Amino acid sequence: MIFRPVLLLAASLTAAAPLLAQPPQLTREELAATTVEVTPERDAAAKYMNERSATLHHMGASCRKLLRMPAPSWGQPEANAWDQHHYRYSAAVSRYIGKRQAFNDGLKSYLSARERIEAASAQGEKEAAAWLKAASDRAQACQEFFADSTAGRLNLTPEHVHTPVLEDLARRLFDPRTPAAAAP
């Protein structure tokens, strides 16, 4: 089984984004002073972000194997592009989960993060397998998957059920210094 540390990837994605596009980051003290209420909606959005990235990762790997394409040198480009496009949300989810856990013990925190990553990976693998199994022409379905990924049709839209929750988390935990964060 491949473990894809989506939550830990958020920090590297934030660093990889163009410097001009990044809002001012919170200091550790500001982040520590920021409180966020734990809600079922936020938990569901965090789970969705982790599982969606894992699903795209497994779909890319499965389709490359099916089409006998070479494996990419690092990760899966489709999952990487999705993660990069949603880096504000990924970073905010990572911070939300950190605040939600509130573990003082590093080992407990590590084990909890590992458990979430394993669960998201297993769910992503299951969804990718079900998607391929349901396709009448798997090769065509894989070609469509790659085309949809390249065109950005797999990205979240403003109409998606989790987008408002993720936007709220991003405003509170990722870019609260920006003017949009001042809005209620």
N, C-alpha and C positions, 0 to 999 in steps of 0.2 A: 504494500500500500504506500502511496506517495503522500507525504504530509506537506501541505502548502500553507505556510504560516501567513495567512492573509492579514491578520491583525498586526503582526510584526512588519509586514511589507508596507504598511501605511506610512511609516516614517521614511522609508527609502523612496517611496513614491512622492512624498511631499518634497523631499530633497531633490528629486529628479525633475520636478516641474520647473518651468522657466521662472527665473528669479523675479522678473517684473510682474508676473501673474500672481505671485504669492502675496497674500495679505500679511500684515505684521503678525508674527507669532506671539502667542502668550508666553510670558515668562513662567518658570516653574511655580513661582509664588502666586501669580495670577491664576494659573490653572488650579492650584491647590485651593485657592479661595473661592473658585467657581463651584457652585452646587447645582446639581441636576437631579430632578425627581426621577426615581425608577418607576417606569410604567410598563404595562404589557405591550403597548404600541412601540415603545422604544426598544424593548427586548426583541420583539418580532422583527423590527427593521434591522437591528444588529444581526440577528440570525440570518435574515434574508441576504444581507450584504456578504456574509461569509459563505453561505451556501451557493449564491449565484456565482461568485468568483470560482469556487471549487467546481461547480457544474461546467462552467465554460472551460476550465482547465482540463477536466476529464473528457469533455466533448472534443476539444482540439486534439488531445492525445489519441482518443479512440478513432477519430476521423483520419488522422495521419497514418495510423496503423492500418486501417481499412483501405485507404487509398495508396498504401505503400509509399508514403512521402517520408523524407528524412526527418528525424526528430530535430526540433530546434536546439540551438546551443544552450539556451537558458529559458526555462519555464515554457509557457505556451503563449505565443503572441496574442491570441484572442483574449485570454484572461488578463494578460499584462496590459493590453490596450484598454480593457474595461476598467481595470483597477486604476490606471492612470487617469482615465476620463472622470472617474468618481473619487479621486484622491481626497477631496475635502470630506466626503462622507466616510471614507475608510478611516481617515485620521480621527474624525469626530467619534466614530463608533469605537475605535480603539481606546480613546480617552474615556468614553462613556463606560465601557466595560471595566476599565481600570478603576474608575470611581465607584462603579457598582460593586465590584469585588471587595474593595477596601481591605485587602489583606495586608497585614503587617509582616507576615512571614513570606519570604521570597520563594521558598519551596512550594508552599500551598498555591501561591500565585502562578508559578510556573506550571504546576500540575493542572490547575484549572484551565489555563490557557491552552495547554497541550490537549486536554480533553475536548475543549471547544473546537480546536483545529481538526482533531480526529473525527469528531461528529460531523463537522461541515464537509470534510473530505469524503467520508462514507456516504453522506447524503448526496453530494455532487456526483459521485461515481454511480450511485443508484439511479439518479435522474438522467444522467447521460446514457446509461445502458437502456433505460426504459424508452428514451427518445429514439435511439437507434433501432431498438426492437420494433417500435411502432411504425417506423418508416417503411413504406412499400419498396422504395428503391434507396437503399442506404447510401450508395455512392452519390446519388443526386442530392439526397438530404445533406450529406456532408459538404458538397459543393455549395449548396444554399446557405449552410451554416457559415462557411468561410466568407461568402459574399455578404451576408448580413452583418457579420462581425466587422469586416472591412468598411462597410458603409455606415456603421454606427447604429444599425437598427436594433441591436441588442441592448443598447444603453437605456437607462431609466428616462422616463419622460415626466413632465410636470403632472400628468394625469395618473401616474402610477400610485398605488395605494400607500407606498412607503415614502414617497418623495417629500411630502410636507413634514413628516417626522424627521427624516434625515436632514432636511434643510434647517429645521429648528435646532437639531443637535449640532450641525456645522456652525450655525450662527453663535451658539452658546459656547462650544468647546473648541472651535477651530479658528474662526475669524471674528471674534466679538469686537474687535477694534474698528471694523469696517462700518461705513454708514448704514448698510442694510441691517446690521445687528442691532442698531439703535431702535429699529421698528419693533413694536410689541409682538 
